[in-house]
Amino acid sequence: MRPLVSVVLLGLSGSLCPSAEVFAQDSGAIWSQAGEQAAQWWGQSRELAGQAMHEMQSWFSAQGPELNEVWQRAMPSLNQVLRLEERQPRLPKRSWFRRDQQDNQAEINALLDEAVVILSVSPARDERQRIQALELQINRWRAEILDYRQRRLSAPAQATFKKTIADYDALIAARESEIRKATQEIDRLKRQFAQSLRAIGLRLEDDQIDLLLSTVVGDHLVDLGILFDNIKRITQQLEVLLEQNGEDLEAARRYYGIYVVLLKALERMHTQIESAIATRYLPRIDEIRAQTQALAADTQRLIEQASPERRALFESNLRAQQLTLQAAEIYRQYLLEQSNQVRQARQALTQDIAAAWNTYETVRVSGELVGLIRSSRTLLQGLMDRQAPSLRHFDNLEMQREIQKLTEQLRGNLTT
């Protein structure tokens, strides 16, 4: 089974369209004129920007409340990105005393971050968060049960002011009942989650759903799937608007500009995933490994010094620590694999965006834009035909729980 992002990469490896390939092959001559062309076109189109955005807003209002809400929230950020792109070619690359291209790009990136959050809204995201919250609560209850069983060992059979064996039995039974109910609710939410993913083009088996929910990268890949779907749906509507405004070149270009910005939002999410793996997840896994290795060394030393009565306890602790080390190594390799796949997909997408933007600045016939965005919609539909990321299946329940525990630590829910 190919990883999700790997399949995304296959979809992105082709050029955006035949005309885009031509521009990409002779980029030297074209890019030398790009700044002047962009500045000239943006100056001409500014007067029509308000009209084009108003037409988009009216159109999306008629497409249903869900898509309309996403569009209404995303539109200010997307429109502002276009305005900042207008300035970019005219700004100096570096300046100590005035706004430069680096300042402008930083603002563009911040706006794209906002757009990514808005465009990643879906019922699947809410269901995933509810599942994670229940799983975290179940882990807390299991820890309480372990504590109750330990306290039960020294509890009296009868007492007035202290908890008795019967009291702890009742507490344990109550927590076990709550765990069963929460587990049933998780199963129900997972079925809903699977339906929500199917609605955006992800058709997964039960074990694949579990894998997506059990890793931090799975969290990001679900968001990526949601973003793909919303961009695809908006692109379909932009295509209709382009066709309806075939005689209005400036308005048509404005719609196509929004499409290019949507692709940049998609690229931005890839960058976010790469950054999260490199700066958060891998360092945290390495920290957990180092701490566990040191603890295992101490435990080994205690085993050698322990009496026969206590040696069994230390040996049990050592086995648990070795299981954590094994799970951490598996997790680390998985993070590295996914980071590499995301990076390759992002690099291919960056090339497609460059070709699309170049076409956007140079094309002279609005009908060409209609054909271009239609071919791009086909590309997006191909990107949706993908599978879940590969991750090792664990028949051992202890290993499954250890992977889940590491995921919770990476999410910041637990401390080591």
BALUMMAR-228956 format. One line per 5 residues: number of its first residue (from 1); for each residue x, z, y of N, C-alpha, C. Coordinates in steps of 0.05 Angstrom, whole numbers, plus 5000, padded with zeros to 4 digits. Atoms other than C-alpha are relative to their C-alpha. Layout:
NUM = X,Z,Y,X,Z,Y,X,Z,Y  ...
This chain:
1 = 5017,5000,4976,5000,5000,5000,5017,5000,5025  4984,5002,4976,5029,4980,5067,4991,5021,5021  5007,4981,4979,5032,5032,5123,4983,4987,5022  5017,5010,4979,4981,5024,5179,5016,4986,5021  4985,5012,4978,5032,5011,5233,5015,4976,4990
6 = 4986,5023,5012,5069,4964,5186,4982,4976,5001  5019,5022,4999,5006,4921,5182,4995,4992,5028  5002,5007,4972,4999,4925,5257,5023,4982,5008  4976,5016,4993,5069,4898,5262,4996,4971,4990  5004,5027,5011,5051,4839,5217,4981,4984,5018
11 = 5019,5014,4982,4993,4823,5263,5012,4993,5026  4989,5004,4974,5035,4828,5325,5024,4981,5000  4976,5015,5001,5094,4788,5300,4997,4972,5009  5006,5027,4989,5061,4722,5318,4997,5001,5030  5003,5000,4971,5059,4699,5390,4971,5001,5007
16 = 5027,4996,4991,4997,4709,5431,4984,4974,4998  5013,5026,5003,4980,4635,5432,5021,4978,5003  4980,5021,4999,5014,4566,5430,5013,4998,5028  4988,5002,4973,5023,4564,5506,5019,5023,5006  4982,4977,4995,5054,4634,5505,5027,4995,4987
21 = 4975,5006,5014,5106,4609,5455,5018,4983,5018  4984,5018,4983,5128,4555,5503,5013,5015,5023  4989,4984,4979,5137,4604,5559,5022,5018,4990  4980,4981,5011,5175,4652,5514,5026,4985,4994  4976,5015,5008,5223,4597,5492,5017,4992,5024
26 = 4984,5008,4977,5244,4579,5562,4996,5020,5022  5006,4978,4982,5239,4647,5595,5018,5000,5025  4982,4998,4978,5300,4638,5640,4989,4987,5025  5010,5015,4977,5270,4585,5686,4974,5012,5010  5026,4990,4992,5201,4615,5686,5002,5027,5014
31 = 4999,4973,4988,5220,4688,5700,5013,4999,5027  4988,5001,4973,5262,4666,5760,4980,4995,5022  5021,5006,4981,5197,4644,5793,4978,5021,4999  5023,4982,5005,5154,4701,5768,4993,5017,5024  5006,4982,4978,5161,4747,5828,4985,4986,5022
36 = 5013,5015,4979,5142,4694,5879,4971,4993,4992  5026,5009,5009,5084,4669,5837,4980,5024,4999  5017,4977,5002,5057,4739,5825,4991,5009,5028  5007,4991,4973,5060,4758,5898,4980,4981,5014  5018,5020,4988,5026,4693,5920,4972,5003,4988
41 = 5026,4998,5012,4970,4699,5869,4985,5025,5007  5013,4975,4994,4956,4772,5881,4989,5001,5028  5010,5001,4973,4951,4760,5955,4974,4984,5003  5024,5016,4999,4899,4706,5944,4976,5013,4987  5022,4988,5016,4859,4746,5894,4989,5026,5010
46 = 5008,4973,4991,4855,4812,5932,4972,5000,5011  5027,5000,4988,4793,4791,5970,4978,4999,4979  5021,5003,5021,4756,4775,5905,5001,5023,4980  4998,4979,5019,4778,4838,5869,4975,5017,4998  5024,4983,5000,4719,4880,5891,4977,4986,4987
51 = 5022,5015,5012,4670,4825,5872,5003,4999,4970  4996,5003,5029,4701,4815,5803,4995,5026,4986  5004,4974,5012,4702,4889,5788,4971,5008,5000  5029,4994,4999,4629,4895,5810,4986,4985,4978  5012,5016,5022,4610,4839,5762,5005,5012,4973
56 = 4993,4987,5026,4647,4874,5705,4983,5025,4997  5015,4975,5003,4612,4940,5720,4971,4994,4993  5027,5007,5006,4544,4907,5720,4997,4990,4971  5002,5011,5027,4558,4871,5655,5002,5023,4979  4997,4979,5019,4582,4933,5618,4977,5020,5000
61 = 5024,4983,4999,4522,4972,5642,4978,4991,4981  5021,5012,5017,4479,4925,5601,5008,5000,4970  4990,5002,5028,4521,4933,5537,4996,5025,4984  5005,4975,5015,4498,5003,5517,5014,5023,5012  4989,4977,4986,4513,5073,5540,5028,5008,4991
66 = 4974,4991,5009,4574,5086,5496,5023,4984,5012  4980,5017,4989,4615,5026,5516,5001,5001,5031  5002,4998,4971,4590,5031,5588,5014,5025,5010  4987,4975,4991,4613,5103,5593,5031,4998,4998  4971,5004,5003,4683,5085,5567,5010,4983,5023
71 = 4991,5018,4979,4687,5028,5616,4999,5013,5028  5002,4987,4974,4662,5068,5676,5023,5019,5005  4979,4981,4997,4714,5121,5663,5028,4987,5002  4974,5013,5001,4771,5073,5649,5005,4981,5024  4998,5021,4979,4757,5023,5705,5018,5008,5023
76 = 4983,4993,4977,4789,5062,5763,5030,4999,4993  4971,5000,5008,4855,5071,5725,5009,4971,4996  4992,5027,5006,4856,4999,5701,5003,4984,5026  5000,5015,4975,4840,4971,5770,5024,5009,5017  4977,4991,4985,4894,5015,5802,5026,4989,4988
81 = 4976,5011,5012,4945,4990,5752,5004,4971,5010  4997,5027,4989,4930,4919,5774,5010,5000,5029  4990,4999,4972,4940,4938,5847,5029,5007,5001  4972,4993,5001,5006,4970,5830,5017,4977,4990  4985,5023,5010,5028,4909,5791,5002,4979,5023
86 = 4998,5018,4977,5013,4870,5855,5024,5007,5017  4978,4991,4984,5065,4911,5891,5028,4996,4987  4975,4999,5014,5118,4910,5837,5020,4979,5007  4979,5021,4994,5152,4842,5850,5011,5002,5028  4990,4999,4972,5158,4857,5925,5016,5025,5006
91 = 4986,4975,4995,5189,4926,5918,5030,4997,4992  4972,5000,5009,5265,4937,5914,5003,5014,4973  4996,4987,5027,5292,4955,5846,5008,5029,5003  4993,4972,4995,5324,5018,5874,5002,5004,5030  4999,4993,4971,5317,5052,5942,5000,5030,5003
96 = 4999,4972,4995,5335,5120,5969,4979,5009,5020  5017,4992,4978,5288,5119,6028,4972,4989,4999  5026,5012,5001,5227,5079,6007,4992,4997,4970  5010,5004,5028,5183,5067,5946,5014,4976,4987  4987,5022,5014,5219,5025,5894,4985,4995,4974
101 = 5014,5008,5024,5201,4993,5828,4999,5022,4979  5001,4978,5019,5219,5055,5788,4977,5019,5007  5022,4983,4991,5171,5097,5830,4973,4988,4992  5025,5015,5006,5117,5044,5822,4994,5000,4970  5004,5001,5029,5128,5039,5747,4992,5027,4989
106 = 5008,4973,5009,5123,5115,5739,4971,5005,5005  5029,4996,4995,5055,5114,5772,4983,4983,4981  5014,5017,5020,5033,5055,5728,4999,5014,4973  5000,4986,5026,5054,5094,5666,4981,5023,5000  5019,4978,4999,5015,5155,5688,4971,4991,4999
111 = 5027,5011,5001,4953,5113,5699,4993,4989,4972  5005,5010,5027,4961,5080,5632,4996,5023,4980  5005,4977,5017,4966,5149,5600,4971,5010,5003  5028,4992,4996,4899,5166,5632,4981,4980,4985  5017,5020,5013,4869,5101,5607,5000,5003,4969
116 = 4998,4996,5029,4895,5114,5536,4981,5022,4991  5017,4978,5007,4859,5181,5534,4971,4992,5001  5028,5008,4997,4794,5151,5559,4992,4980,4979  5006,5022,5019,4797,5090,5513,5002,5009,4971  4998,4990,5027,4811,5134,5452,4977,5018,4992
121 = 5024,4983,5005,4743,5169,5455,4984,4987,4978  5016,5010,5023,4703,5163,5390,4989,5024,4985  5009,4978,5018,4660,5206,5344,5021,5009,4980  4980,4994,5021,4717,5202,5294,5020,5021,5011  4982,4981,4989,4761,5241,5342,4988,5028,5000
126 = 5014,4973,5000,4710,5298,5350,4999,5011,4971  5002,4991,5027,4700,5301,5275,5027,5010,4989  4973,4992,5009,4775,5305,5262,5007,5027,5012  4994,4974,4987,4782,5363,5312,4984,5022,4987  5016,4979,5013,4725,5401,5278,5011,5006,4972
131 = 4988,4995,5026,4757,5391,5210,5025,5017,5003  4975,4985,4996,4824,5416,5236,4994,5029,5007  5007,4973,4993,4791,5477,5267,4991,5016,4976  5010,4986,5024,4756,5495,5202,5023,5005,4980  4977,4996,5018,4820,5485,5161,5018,5023,5010
136 = 4984,4978,4988,4857,5531,5209,4987,5027,4995  5015,4975,5005,4802,5584,5201,5002,5008,4971  4998,4994,5029,4805,5579,5125,5027,5012,4995  4973,4988,5004,4880,5592,5128,5001,5029,5010  5001,4972,4990,4867,5654,5170,4986,5018,4980
141 = 5015,4984,5019,4816,5678,5120,5016,5005,4975  4984,4996,5024,4863,5667,5062,5022,5021,5005  4980,4980,4993,4916,5708,5098,4987,5028,5001  5014,4974,5000,4864,5764,5108,4995,5009,4972  5005,4993,5028,4846,5762,5034,5026,5011,4987
146 = 4974,4990,5011,4920,5770,5016,5006,5028,5010  4995,4974,4989,4925,5829,5063,4981,5021,4987  5019,4982,5012,4861,5860,5034,5008,5008,4971  4992,4995,5028,4888,5853,4963,5024,5019,4999  4978,4982,4999,4952,5887,4982,4992,5029,5007
151 = 5011,4974,4992,4915,5944,5016,4984,5013,4978  5018,4991,5022,4868,5950,4957,5017,5015,4979  4983,4987,5020,4927,5970,4912,5004,5030,5005  4995,4971,4993,4936,6036,4949,4974,5013,5010  5025,4989,4990,4863,6047,4968,4988,5020,4980
156 = 5012,4981,5018,4825,6107,4940,4974,4989,4988  5025,5008,5012,4766,6099,4893,4976,5010,5017  5021,4989,4983,4725,6143,4938,5013,5014,5024  4989,4988,4975,4736,6166,5011,4978,4999,5021  5019,4999,4978,4697,6184,5073,5008,4984,5024
161 = 4991,5013,4976,4740,6157,5128,5019,4976,4995  4983,5022,5007,4785,6107,5092,4985,4979,4984  5012,5021,5017,4768,6040,5061,5007,5005,4971  4996,4997,5029,4759,6045,4986,5004,4974,4987  4997,5024,5016,4772,5996,4931,4975,4983,5002
166 = 5026,5015,4998,4698,5976,4934,4998,4987,5027  5001,5012,4973,4704,5965,5009,5016,4975,5002  4982,5023,5000,4762,5918,5000,4989,4977,4983  5013,5020,5017,4726,5882,4943,4978,4986,5016  5022,5012,4984,4667,5871,4990,5011,4982,5022
171 = 4987,5016,4979,4713,5845,5046,5011,4974,4988  4989,5024,5014,4747,5797,4997,4978,4981,4993  5022,5017,5008,4681,5772,4970,4987,4986,5024  5012,5012,4976,4655,5760,5041,5017,4977,5010  4982,5022,4991,4717,5720,5061,4999,4976,4981
176 = 5001,5022,5019,4714,5680,4997,4974,4984,5003  5025,5014,4995,4641,5663,5011,5002,4983,5025  4997,5015,4975,4659,5641,5082,5018,4976,4995  4982,5023,5007,4715,5597,5054,4985,4979,4986  5016,5020,5015,4666,5563,5006,4982,4985,5019
181 = 5018,5014,4981,4617,5549,5063,5016,4981,5018  4984,5017,4983,4672,5523,5108,5010,4976,4986  4991,5023,5016,4699,5479,5053,4978,4979,4996  5022,5018,5002,4630,5449,5042,4995,4985,5027  5003,5013,4974,4625,5435,5117,5022,4980,5005
186 = 4978,5019,4997,4694,5402,5116,4994,4975,4984  5007,5023,5016,4671,5357,5059,4979,4983,5014  5020,5015,4985,4610,5337,5100,5012,4985,5023  4987,5012,4977,4652,5324,5162,5018,4977,4992  4983,5021,5010,4701,5283,5121,4984,4974,4994
191 = 5017,5023,5005,4644,5238,5099,4992,4986,5026  5006,5011,4974,4623,5229,5171,5024,4986,5012  4975,5010,4989,4695,5218,5191,5006,4972,4988  4995,5025,5014,4702,5163,5139,4981,4978,5010  5020,5019,4989,4638,5129,5165,5008,4991,5028
196 = 4992,5007,4973,4664,5132,5236,5024,4982,5000  4977,5017,5002,4730,5101,5215,4992,4972,4990  5010,5026,5009,4693,5046,5177,4988,4984,5023  5013,5013,4977,4655,5032,5241,5020,4986,5019  4979,5012,4983,4721,5015,5277,5018,4983,4983
201 = 4984,5019,5016,4748,4973,5219,5019,5012,4981  4982,4987,5019,4786,5025,5178,4983,5008,4976  5015,4994,5025,4759,5026,5107,5020,5015,4981  4981,4983,5015,4793,5083,5070,4987,5015,4977  5009,4984,5022,4787,5119,5004,5002,5029,5007
206 = 5000,4971,4994,4777,5194,5001,5029,5011,5002  4972,4990,4999,4851,5207,4985,5014,4991,5025  4988,5010,4976,4871,5164,5044,4991,5016,5025  5010,4983,4978,4826,5204,5090,5015,5026,5001  4985,4975,5001,4860,5267,5066,5028,4997,5011
211 = 4973,5005,4990,4928,5237,5081,5001,4998,5030  5001,5002,4971,4908,5218,5151,4996,5027,5014  5006,4974,4988,4883,5288,5164,5022,5020,4995  4980,4980,5008,4943,5323,5133,5026,4998,5015  4975,5003,4986,4998,5297,5179,4995,4996,5030
216 = 5003,5004,4971,5010,5297,5254,5001,4971,5008  4999,5028,4994,5026,5223,5253,4972,4988,4994  5027,5009,5006,4958,5212,5220,4982,5004,5024  5016,4995,4976,4927,5243,5283,5004,4977,5019  4994,5021,4981,4961,5191,5326,4990,4973,4990
221 = 5008,5026,5010,4945,5133,5280,4969,4996,5001  5029,5001,4997,4871,5150,5281,4993,4993,5029  5004,5006,4972,4874,5150,5357,5007,4970,5006  4993,5028,4996,4909,5083,5354,4979,4981,4990  5021,5016,5010,4854,5054,5311,4976,5000,5019
226 = 5022,4998,4981,4801,5079,5360,5006,4983,5025  4992,5016,4977,4840,5048,5418,4998,4971,4995  5002,5028,5008,4845,4982,5381,4971,4991,5002  5028,5009,5001,4770,4980,5371,4988,4998,5028  5011,5001,4973,4751,4997,5443,5011,4977,5016
231 = 4988,5023,4986,4800,4945,5470,4988,4974,4989  5012,5025,5011,4772,4893,5422,4972,4996,5011  5027,5003,4991,4701,4907,5444,5000,4992,5030  4999,5007,4972,4719,4904,5518,5010,4972,5003  4990,5028,4999,4759,4840,5506,4978,4980,4994
236 = 5023,5018,5006,4697,4808,5476,4983,4996,5024  5017,5002,4976,4658,4823,5539,5015,4985,5023  4984,5015,4980,4715,4798,5584,5000,4970,4994  5002,5028,5008,4713,4733,5545,4974,4988,5010  5026,5010,4990,4639,4725,5562,5001,4997,5031
241 = 4998,5002,4970,4653,4740,5636,5018,4977,5008  4983,5023,4994,4709,4688,5636,4984,4974,4997  5016,5024,5004,4662,4636,5608,4979,4997,5021  5021,5002,4980,4608,4653,5658,5011,4993,5028  4987,5005,4974,4658,4647,5716,5020,4977,4998
246 = 4980,5022,5005,4692,4583,5692,5008,4985,5025  4993,5015,4976,4690,4552,5761,5015,5017,5021  4988,4982,4981,4718,4613,5796,5027,5009,4989  4974,4994,5012,4792,4613,5781,5010,5028,5007  4989,4974,4992,4809,4676,5820,4986,5023,4985
251 = 5014,4980,5015,4754,4717,5787,5008,4999,4970  4991,5002,5028,4774,4690,5718,5027,5012,4996  4974,4987,5003,4845,4711,5730,4998,5030,5002  5004,4971,4998,4821,4779,5750,4992,5012,4974  5009,4990,5026,4785,4788,5684,5023,4999,4980
256 = 4978,5001,5018,4846,4764,5647,5021,5021,5006  4981,4978,4992,4889,4813,5687,4992,5026,4988  5010,4976,5013,4845,4869,5661,5007,5000,4970  4992,5002,5028,4857,4844,5591,5029,5006,4995  4972,4995,5003,4932,4845,5600,5006,5030,5004
261 = 4997,4971,4996,4928,4916,5627,4991,5016,4975  5009,4987,5024,4889,4936,5565,5021,4998,4978  4978,5002,5019,4945,4909,5522,5023,5019,5007  4979,4981,4991,4994,4950,5564,4992,5029,4992  5009,4973,5008,4951,5012,5549,5006,5003,4970
266 = 4994,4999,5029,4959,4995,5475,5029,5004,4995  4971,4996,5002,5034,4989,5483,5007,5028,5008  4994,4973,4991,5034,5055,5520,4995,5021,4978  5006,4981,5021,5002,5091,5461,5023,4999,4979  4978,5002,5019,5057,5064,5415,5024,5016,5011
271 = 4978,4985,4988,5108,5092,5464,4996,5030,4997  5006,4972,5003,5073,5159,5463,5005,5011,4972  4996,4992,5028,5075,5162,5387,5030,5003,4994  4971,4998,5004,5149,5146,5386,5012,5025,5013  4989,4977,4986,5163,5199,5438,4993,5027,4986
276 = 5009,4976,5013,5122,5252,5402,5017,5005,4974  4984,4997,5024,5160,5240,5337,5028,5008,5007  4972,4996,4993,5228,5239,5370,5005,5027,5014  4994,4977,4984,5221,5297,5418,4985,5026,4992  5015,4977,5008,5170,5343,5385,5001,5005,4969
281 = 5003,4995,5029,5160,5333,5310,5026,5002,4985  4974,4999,5014,5230,5317,5285,5016,5025,5007  4985,4975,4994,5264,5374,5324,4986,5025,4988  5014,4976,5012,5210,5423,5300,5004,5001,4970  4995,5000,5028,5218,5401,5228,5029,5010,4994
286 = 4972,4992,5004,5294,5409,5234,5003,5030,5005  4999,4972,4995,5284,5478,5263,4988,5016,4977  5012,4987,5023,5238,5498,5206,5018,5000,4976  4981,5003,5022,5288,5472,5155,5023,5019,5003  4977,4983,4995,5346,5510,5187,4992,5029,4995
291 = 5009,4973,5003,5306,5575,5189,4995,5007,4970  5006,4996,5028,5283,5567,5117,5025,5001,4983  4974,5000,5015,5353,5551,5092,5014,5027,5004  4987,4974,4995,5380,5614,5125,4986,5022,4985  5016,4980,5014,5323,5655,5096,5005,4998,4969
296 = 4995,5004,5029,5335,5625,5026,5027,5011,4992  4973,4989,5006,5409,5643,5030,4999,5031,4999  5003,4971,5001,5390,5715,5047,4986,5009,4975  5016,4992,5024,5340,5717,4990,5018,4998,4976  4982,5003,5023,5392,5691,4941,5020,5024,4998
301 = 4982,4977,4999,5439,5746,4963,4986,5026,4991  5015,4977,5008,5385,5798,4954,4994,5000,4970  5005,5002,5028,5370,5773,4884,5024,5010,4984  4976,4991,5014,5442,5784,4864,5004,5030,5001  4996,4971,4996,5439,5855,4890,4977,5017,4991
306 = 5024,4985,5005,5369,5874,4869,4999,5012,4972  5006,4987,5026,5347,5919,4813,4981,4981,4984  5018,5017,5016,5309,5886,4755,4971,5001,5010  5027,4998,4992,5244,5913,4782,4993,4984,5025  5005,5015,4975,5252,5879,4850,5009,4971,4999
311 = 4989,5027,5002,5287,5816,4827,4977,4980,4997  5022,5019,5004,5222,5783,4806,4986,4993,5026  5012,5006,4974,5193,5790,4876,5018,4982,5017  4982,5017,4985,5255,5760,4908,5001,4972,4989  4999,5027,5013,5256,5703,4858,4975,4984,5007
316 = 5025,5013,4992,5183,5688,4875,5002,4991,5029  4996,5007,4972,5201,5688,4949,5018,4976,5002  4981,5022,4999,5259,5641,4936,4986,4974,4992  5014,5024,5008,5214,5592,4899,4982,4989,5023  5017,5008,4978,5166,5591,4958,5017,4987,5022
321 = 4983,5011,4980,5224,5579,5006,5011,4972,4992  4991,5026,5009,5250,5522,4963,4978,4979,5002  5022,5018,4997,5181,5491,4963,4997,4991,5029  5001,5007,4972,5180,5494,5039,5022,4980,5007  4978,5018,4995,5248,5460,5041,4995,4972,4989
326 = 5007,5026,5012,5225,5405,4994,4979,4986,5017  5022,5012,4984,5161,5394,5035,5011,4991,5027  4990,5007,4974,5200,5393,5100,5017,4975,4999  4984,5025,5003,5248,5340,5074,4982,4976,4996  5019,5021,5004,5190,5297,5050,4987,4992,5027
331 = 5013,5004,4974,5157,5306,5118,5018,4986,5019  4981,5011,4981,5220,5289,5156,5004,4970,4994  4997,5028,5007,5230,5224,5118,4976,4983,5008  5024,5014,4992,5158,5205,5130,4999,4995,5030  4999,5002,4971,5166,5218,5205,5019,4977,5008
336 = 4980,5020,4993,5228,5174,5207,4989,4972,4994  5011,5026,5007,5193,5117,5170,4979,4991,5020  5021,5007,4982,5132,5119,5215,5011,4994,5028  4988,5006,4974,5175,5122,5278,5012,4972,5001  4989,5027,5001,5212,5060,5256,4979,4978,5001
341 = 5021,5019,5000,5148,5023,5242,4985,4998,5027  5013,5000,4973,5116,5043,5308,5018,4986,5020  4981,5013,4981,5179,5021,5345,5000,4970,4996  5001,5028,5005,5178,4953,5312,4974,4987,5010  5026,5010,4990,5104,4944,5327,4999,4999,5030
346 = 5000,4999,4971,5114,4964,5399,5018,4978,5012  4983,5021,4990,5172,4916,5408,4987,4973,4998  5015,5026,5003,5130,4858,5381,4978,4998,5021  5022,5000,4980,5072,4878,5426,5011,4996,5028  4988,5004,4974,5118,4881,5486,5006,4971,5005
351 = 4995,5029,4997,5138,4809,5474,4974,4985,5005  5026,5013,4996,5065,4788,5469,4990,5005,5028  5009,4994,4973,5049,4823,5534,5016,4984,5021  4983,5016,4982,5108,4789,5569,4990,4971,5001  5009,5028,5001,5083,4721,5545,4973,4998,5014
356 = 5027,5001,4988,5011,4737,5566,5002,5003,5030  4998,4996,4971,5032,4762,5635,5013,4975,5013  4987,5025,4989,5076,4700,5645,4979,4978,5002  5022,5020,4999,5017,4655,5627,4980,5007,5022  5018,4990,4980,4973,4697,5672,5009,4991,5028
361 = 4989,5006,4974,5019,4683,5731,5003,4970,5005  4994,5029,4997,5029,4608,5718,4977,4982,4994  5021,5018,5007,4965,4580,5689,4984,4992,5024  5014,5011,4976,4925,4537,5737,4971,4993,4994  5027,5008,5007,4860,4522,5700,4986,5023,4987
366 = 5013,4977,5010,4810,4577,5687,4991,4996,4971  5007,5005,5028,4788,4543,5622,5022,5007,4981  4978,4992,5017,4857,4556,5595,5000,5030,4995  5002,4971,5002,4847,4630,5608,4978,5007,4980  5022,4994,5019,4781,4629,5569,5011,4996,4971
371 = 4990,5005,5026,4816,4597,5509,5021,5021,4992  4978,4981,5005,4875,4645,5515,4988,5027,4992  5011,4974,5007,4833,4708,5515,4984,4999,4974  5014,5002,5025,4791,4681,5458,5019,5001,4977  4980,4998,5021,4853,4671,5416,5012,5028,4998
376 = 4990,4973,5000,4877,4740,5436,4980,5019,4987  5020,4984,5013,4811,4770,5413,5002,4997,4969  4996,5004,5028,4823,4738,5345,5024,5016,4990  4977,4983,5008,4891,4772,5344,4993,5029,4997  5009,4972,5001,4859,4839,5359,4983,5005,4975
381 = 5016,4997,5024,4809,4828,5303,5018,5002,4975  4982,4999,5022,4867,4815,5256,5015,5027,4998  4987,4974,5000,4900,4880,5278,4983,5021,4987  5018,4980,5010,4838,4918,5256,4999,4999,4969  5001,5003,5029,4845,4892,5184,5025,5012,4989
386 = 4976,4987,5008,4895,4944,5162,4993,5024,4982  5004,4978,5019,4905,5002,5114,5012,5025,5011  4990,4974,4991,4921,5075,5120,5030,5001,4995  4971,4997,5004,4994,5096,5126,5006,5011,4972  4993,4990,5027,5029,5108,5060,5012,5028,5003
391 = 4988,4973,5002,5045,5180,5043,4997,5009,4971  4998,4992,5028,5064,5210,4977,4976,5017,4993  5022,4985,5011,5006,5235,4936,5011,5025,4986  4991,4975,5011,5013,5308,4915,4980,5010,4980  5018,4988,5021,4982,5329,4849,5002,5030,5001
396 = 4996,4971,4999,5011,5398,4860,4986,5012,5024  5015,4988,4979,4963,5439,4901,5018,5016,5019  4982,4984,4983,5020,5484,4926,5014,4982,5020  4987,5018,4982,5056,5424,4955,4981,4989,5021  5020,5009,4981,4992,5399,4988,4996,5021,5022
401 = 5004,4979,4980,4982,5466,5022,5025,5004,5017  4975,4997,4985,5055,5469,5042,5002,4978,5022  5001,5022,4980,5049,5400,5076,4980,5006,5022  5020,4993,4980,4986,5424,5111,5010,5022,5018  4989,4978,4984,5021,5487,5134,5021,4990,5020
406 = 4981,5012,4982,5078,5446,5163,4986,4985,5022  5015,5015,4979,5028,5402,5199,4989,5019,5021  5011,4980,4981,4995,5463,5230,5022,5011,5018  4978,4991,4984,5063,5487,5253,5008,4979,5021  4993,5021,4982,5078,5419,5283,4979,4996,5022
411 = 5021,5001,4979,5011,5420,5319,5001,5024,5019  4997,4977,4983,5031,5487,5348,4980,5022,4993  5020,4980,5008,4978,5528,5310,5012,5024,4987  4988,4978,5014,5027,5571,5272,5029,5004,5010  4971,4995,4995,5095,5603,5281,5013,5004,4973
416 = 4986,4996,5026,5148,5606,5227,5004,5029,4995
